[in-house]
């Protein structure tokens, strides 16, 4: 029994020194491109996004203690890297209007089907569990995106 525990401990220590297959990195931020800079996304939607989505889907990832210990750190970095490729809310304003509309609609579908936030994230972050009101708010997000698109079109038409 002691030998098995010693071998497990040694394996754990070696894992900490092994090169990570995934590295968590952050791109430079332009605060004007972040979703928080979009005046047409209501506060309650932004609040739900911050609480349940932005740890993975932005450059503002808060890494918990277990996210600094291999192999959990590798899994976290892999999940966040993949999530940012799908939707990075730190670069929301850099996306074309049709892309923002598609992403907000896809987010609604994902939360309705309980695909997002991922179950392992909800398990470690109970505050990310979505209430029916949160889901309703996120499913109102595409309407806010449409309002933002309409406002931008009217501003550009007025400046001509």
N, C-alpha and C positions, 0 to 999 in steps of 0.2 A: 504494500500500500504506500509506504513512504517513497519507494523507488518510483512508483507511478506518478506521485505528486511532484517529485523532483524533476522527472522527465517533462511533465506538463509545464512546470514553472520554467525550465530551461527553454522549451519550445516557445513559450510566451515571450521570454526575453529576446530570443533570436528573431522572432517576428518583428519586434520593435526596431531592430537594426536592419532588417531587410528593406531593399528599395521598394517603395510603394508603387503599385501599378497605376494608380491614379493620384494626381496631386490636385488639391483644391487651390484655385487661384482666382484672383479678382481682376477684372479689366478696369482701366481708368473710367471713372464715372463723370458723366455730364449731368448735373442735377436737373437741367432743363429737359432731358430725355426720359427721366424717371416717371413712373406712373403717378407719383405723388405731386408732380408738377402739372398734371392734367386737371384743369379746373372743372371739367365736366364729369369727372368720376367722383360721385358723392362720397362724403367722409365715411359713411357706414360701409360702403363697398371697400374702400381703401383699408378700413380697419380690419375687415375680415381677411382681405388679401395679406395684410401685414402679419396677422396672427396665424394664419393657416397655410399660406402659400410662399411667402417671400424668403423663408429660410432656404428653400431650394430654387425658387424661380426668380432669383435676383442676385446681384453682386453684394448684397447686404447679409450674407449668411452668418448666422450666429452659431459658432461651433461649440457644442456642449463638451463636457469633460471627456465623455466616451468617444468623441470624434477626434481625439488626439491619441488614441490607443489603437494599435493594429490588432486585429484586422478590421475592427469597426471603422477606423479612420478611412480605410480603403473603400469600404462599402459606402460610407457617407460621401466621399469625394466622387465616386462613380455616379451615385444617384443625383447629386447636385449638378455635376457636369452634364449629365444627360437631360436633366430638367431645364437647365439654362439653354440648352440647344433647342428645346421645344418652345419655351416661352421665358424670356428674360425681362422681368418688369422694370429693371433698371435701364433698359433700352427701349421702353414702350414707345416713346415719341419718335424713335428712329424707324419704326415700322410703318409701312404704308397703311392707309386707312382700311383697306380691305383685309389686310393681315391682322390688324387690331380687332376688327369685327369677327373674323374667323376664330381668333384665339379666345376672345371672350365667350363666344358661342360654344366652343369646344370645352372651355372651363365649366360652363353651366352643365353640359352633358356629363362631364366627368364627375362632378360633385353629386349630381342626381343619381348616378349609378354607383356611388360610393367608391369610385376608383381613385379619387383624390380627396383630401390628402391620402397618401399611401398608408395602408394599415400599419406598417412598422413605424411610420412617423407618428401616427395618432397614438400608438401604444406608448411611445416615449414622450409625447407632448400632448397631454390631455386637453390643453387649451386650444389645440388645433381641431378638435372634434367639432363638426358643424351642426348647428341646430337647424330645425326647419326654417327659421327666420334667416339664418346665415345663407342657406341654400337659395332661398327666395331672393335675397339681396344679390347674390352672385349671378342668379339667372336674370336679374334686372340690369346687369352690367352691359350686355349688348345694346340695350336702349340708351345707356349713358354714352357708349361709344358712338352710336348713331348721332346723338345730340352733339357730340364733340366734332364729328365730321361735318355736320350741317353748319355749326358755328364757324369752323375753319373755312368752309366754302363761302359763307356770307362775308367773312372778313376779307378773303382774297378778292371777292367780287366788288366789295366796297372800296378796296384800294386801287382798283383799275381806273 
